[in-house]
Amino acid sequence: MLPDIQRLIELQAADLRLAELRGRLNALPAQLAAVEKRVADARQQIAAAKDALITSLKDRKKYEIDVDTWKEKARKYREQSYEVKTNEAYKALQHEIEHSEKQMAEAEDRLLERMVAGEEYERQVKAAERALAEVERAADAERQTLGAEQSTLRQDVAGRESERQQIVPAVPENLLHSYEGIARRRHGVALAEVRDGSCAMCGMLITPHVVQELRRADCIELFQCETCTRILYYVERAPAAAAASADVPSSPAEAPAGED
Ligand SMILES: [Zn+2]
């Protein structure tokens, strides 16, 4: 394998790690915004419950006045009824009294209903306040966690960036240029290992001649996948089956066979 390819493999690993770290870093503001939204929603719940309570108190005042007004009217008609001279006028006043009393009773019903509703809204305000306290406690913890994660990620990114800076000068400029161009077009992955005669990234079959060239220790040619254009490389591995049945066991640190 070309030593330059070896550098590119290191560069690729650094870049993928960097992309992953940056992705997590970029996702943090949205996570933080979601926390703030939960707090804002909990506050909104309190505001809504308070509005309902205020409306119900206003209604209550209005129905109290209604009750008093109809009560007063009934009283006046009753007073007048003691002074009327004709039976007809008396009957008419009796009718007014009945009407006023009926209105008064209805206003009393509405008032009672508002009083019950008001108690319910008071309970809702208290429940919303308790919920907000809970949400704020959780939000404080989440803000702290996210803040700590952010500073850790920033440190990791800085570390990986300097690591990358150390690899880059060792890669020839034209090769770096190709690498970066392919990476841009191929979701950040510019290299592809050849496995079982195929490009491990796109699955395209690689001609045996190219595979043979790539396997040569003194290979100095650069090969790209004809389909995905990624720079190809080949890593010699002991076949899993051979390693399992070998008389001399391979490194015990090796991962168990069977993985793809
Ligand atoms: Zn490919």
Residues whose N, C-alpha, C, O or C-beta is under 5 A from the ligand:
A	BS01	ZN	C199 M201 C202 G203 M204 C225 T227 C228
